[in-house]
Amino acid sequence: MNQEIRLPASEGDVRKLKVGDIVYVSGIVYTMRDMGHRRAVEMIKRGEKLPFDLENGAIWHCGPIAKRVDNTWEVVAAGPTSSSRFTELGAELVRRQRVRLTIGKGTMGKSMVDALKDVGGVYLIATGGCAALYAKQVVRVENVYWLDLGMPEATWALRVDRLGPLVVGIDSHGNSLEQMVLEKVRQNVGAIYAREKVDPSRGYVWWPKKIPGSIESCKI
């Protein structure tokens, strides 16, 4: 199902989203990579206020490339970066700032699943290799913070119009698209092994040590 989300987003609207839904986001999103996450969490722990408001907003795991045009910034490329490494810091920001949308690439771990469920947020999966497309969906740069970290590591406030298509990878009810797919794969592989009378507990080959499709091979 296709869904439109406008920022700032209400908890009620976000809790309606389900794993697998296609989402288009409009409003201001804030980009964050490794250094931005660390700085934000450190500031919050010191009791300092962030220079931007994430409540009911969106964090995009992205390091955009922008150029100066007259006195403004123009985004040239804005692709997602892998999100799994932001699981712990991202979960802390979701809880402390009540972030509704987290946008990235790949998946995120259990800490984020739990945080999104408690707060009422979702994780949206963007497609790698589409940086030029996403850049076209940026209406303008509203502001840029922490440029001392470098262009890709700075936090950019980007006004976007129907950023997407994005897929709900983790919803606010504790469901994870990745875990659902892995479980389906395990079931299918198990059925194939049973049909072909293959015992996954036995070592048929020297390498790989983990039987493809086994629970061990599917662990993150």
Secondary structure, DSSP 8 states (H G I E B T S, - for coil): -EEEEESS--HHHHHT--TT-EEEEEEEEEE--HHHHHHHHHHHHTT---SS--TT-EEE-B--EEEEETTEEEEEE--B-B-GGGHHHHHHHHHHHT--EEEEBS---HHHHHHHHHHT-EEEE--TT-HHHHHHTEEEEEEEE-GGG-TTTSEEEEEEEEEEEEEEEE-TTS-BHHHHHHHHHHHHHHHHHHHTT--TTS--SSS-SS-TTSTGGG--
